[in-house]
């Protein structure tokens, strides 16, 4: 049985270690000239920004459908963020959220 499980586990591990670049932030701001609320969506313990993947688009669009701008934000493991959760600074995350909020209301 173990001979069959190990190759599948290896394929899953290699898929999880993909080199596909995930953006730090995927923004979907409503562009109609009026300020809108902004929801910032964070992924889980995987870090990165898995919510920027194409299959999450309907989820992010659902916020726009109800009149809310949305931004999916990676907090570690992307190009401009720390490489591991051990290096997280909550102050830097808060600063990034404040910057996103200002940008969504400036449009």
VOPAGU-2260 file (C-alpha; in pm, 1 decimal, decimal comma):
REM VOPAGU-2260
SITE   aa  ch    i         X         Y         Z
SITE  UNK   A    0       0,0       0,0       0,0
SITE  UNK   A    1     284,4     240,7      86,0
SITE  UNK   A    2     423,9     207,3    -269,7
SITE  UNK   A    3     106,0     365,1    -403,3
SITE  UNK   A    4      72,5     641,7    -144,7
SITE  UNK   A    5     428,9     777,5    -162,3
SITE  UNK   A    6     419,5     883,2    -532,1
SITE  UNK   A    7      91,2    1065,0    -473,4
SITE  UNK   A    8     232,4    1240,4    -167,1
SITE  UNK   A    9     540,5    1343,1    -367,6
SITE  UNK   A   10     327,7    1483,9    -650,7
SITE  UNK   A   11     123,5    1682,3    -395,4
SITE  UNK   A   12     440,6    1813,7    -233,3
SITE  UNK   A   13     588,1    1921,3    -566,7
SITE  UNK   A   14     263,8    2095,5    -661,6
SITE  UNK   A   15     269,6    2286,0    -331,3
SITE  UNK   A   16     628,2    2400,1    -402,1
SITE  UNK   A   17     539,2    2553,3    -736,7
SITE  UNK   A   18     754,4    2844,6    -851,3
SITE  UNK   A   19     454,7    3036,8    -983,9
SITE  UNK   A   20     487,6    3393,0    -864,2
SITE  UNK   A   21     200,0    3507,6    -648,7
SITE  UNK   A   22     145,9    3881,3    -626,1
SITE  UNK   A   23     168,2    4044,5    -284,2
SITE  UNK   A   24    -173,9    4198,0    -339,6
SITE  UNK   A   25    -452,9    4127,8    -586,2
SITE  UNK   A   26    -683,0    4431,3    -594,6
SITE  UNK   A   27   -1036,6    4446,3    -725,3
SITE  UNK   A   28   -1142,8    4800,6    -652,4
SITE  UNK   A   29   -1475,5    4933,6    -775,4
SITE  UNK   A   30   -1389,1    5210,5   -1020,8
SITE  UNK   A   31   -1693,5    5435,8   -1022,4
SITE  UNK   A   32   -1553,0    5741,6    -847,7
SITE  UNK   A   33   -1727,2    5686,7    -515,9
SITE  UNK   A   34   -1557,9    5567,6    -198,3
SITE  UNK   A   35   -1644,8    5207,5    -116,7
SITE  UNK   A   36   -1571,4    4985,3     181,3
SITE  UNK   A   37   -1263,1    4768,6     142,2
SITE  UNK   A   38   -1236,8    4409,6     259,3
SITE  UNK   A   39    -881,9    4276,2     291,3
SITE  UNK   A   40    -873,1    3897,5     259,3
SITE  UNK   A   41    -578,4    3705,2     402,9
SITE  UNK   A   42    -497,5    3344,3     328,0
SITE  UNK   A   43    -421,3    3084,2     590,2
SITE  UNK   A   44    -101,9    2940,0     728,7
SITE  UNK   A   45      32,5    2867,4     379,5
SITE  UNK   A   46     152,7    3225,7     346,6
SITE  UNK   A   47     180,4    3367,1       0,1
SITE  UNK   A   48    -130,7    3487,3    -172,7
SITE  UNK   A   49    -315,3    3177,6    -286,5
SITE  UNK   A   50    -633,6    3385,3    -312,6
SITE  UNK   A   51    -484,1    3555,3    -620,6
SITE  UNK   A   52    -515,8    3228,4    -815,8
SITE  UNK   A   53    -769,2    3234,4   -1100,6
SITE  UNK   A   54   -1005,8    2985,1    -937,3
SITE  UNK   A   55   -1064,6    3234,5    -651,5
SITE  UNK   A   56   -1189,1    3503,1    -893,2
SITE  UNK   A   57   -1561,6    3426,7    -835,7
SITE  UNK   A   58   -1507,6    3457,9    -459,8
SITE  UNK   A   59   -1338,3    3796,7    -498,1
SITE  UNK   A   60   -1599,4    3908,8    -754,3
SITE  UNK   A   61   -1874,2    3835,1    -502,8
SITE  UNK   A   62   -1750,5    4128,0    -292,1
SITE  UNK   A   63   -1769,1    4363,5    -591,7
SITE  UNK   A   64   -2120,8    4237,7    -662,6
SITE  UNK   A   65   -2238,7    4375,3    -327,6
SITE  UNK   A   66   -2057,2    4709,1    -368,3
SITE  UNK   A   67   -1740,3    4633,4    -174,5
SITE  UNK   A   68   -1384,4    4663,5    -305,2
SITE  UNK   A   69   -1160,3    4372,2    -213,1
SITE  UNK   A   70    -789,5    4303,5    -189,6
SITE  UNK   A   71    -634,0    3962,2    -134,8
SITE  UNK   A   72    -306,8    4018,5      49,3
SITE  UNK   A   73     -12,9    3786,1     107,1
SITE  UNK   A   74     160,5    3846,0     435,5
SITE  UNK   A   75     465,8    3623,3     390,4
SITE  UNK   A   76     622,1    3413,6     118,0
SITE  UNK   A   77     575,5    3658,6    -169,8
SITE  UNK   A   78     830,9    3882,3    -337,2
SITE  UNK   A   79     791,9    4186,6    -110,4
SITE  UNK   A   80     707,1    4011,5     216,0
SITE  UNK   A   81     907,6    3814,4     473,6
SITE  UNK   A   82    1005,1    3461,8     370,9
SITE  UNK   A   83     851,1    3293,3     675,5
SITE  UNK   A   84     579,4    3348,3     934,2
SITE  UNK   A   85     845,8    3374,5    1203,8
SITE  UNK   A   86     948,9    3711,9    1059,9
SITE  UNK   A   87     600,2    3869,3    1055,0
SITE  UNK   A   88     550,8    4221,4    1178,6
SITE  UNK   A   89     190,4    4303,0    1260,4
SITE  UNK   A   90     274,6    4672,9    1232,1
SITE  UNK   A   91     391,6    4625,4     871,6
SITE  UNK   A   92      77,5    4428,8     787,4
SITE  UNK   A   93    -135,4    4707,1     940,7
SITE  UNK   A   94      58,8    4968,4     739,8
SITE  UNK   A   95      -4,4    4776,5     416,5
SITE  UNK   A   96    -376,8    4755,0     494,6
SITE  UNK   A   97    -389,3    5130,5     563,3
SITE  UNK   A   98    -215,4    5196,4     230,3
SITE  UNK   A   99    -466,3    4972,5      48,6
SITE  UNK   A  100    -754,9    5153,0     215,8
SITE  UNK   A  101    -624,6    5491,8     101,8
SITE  UNK   A  102    -575,1    5367,4    -255,3
SITE  UNK   A  103    -925,9    5219,5    -275,2
SITE  UNK   A  104   -1083,6    5547,3    -164,6
SITE  UNK   A  105    -866,4    5763,1    -393,6
SITE  UNK   A  106   -1015,7    5602,7    -703,9
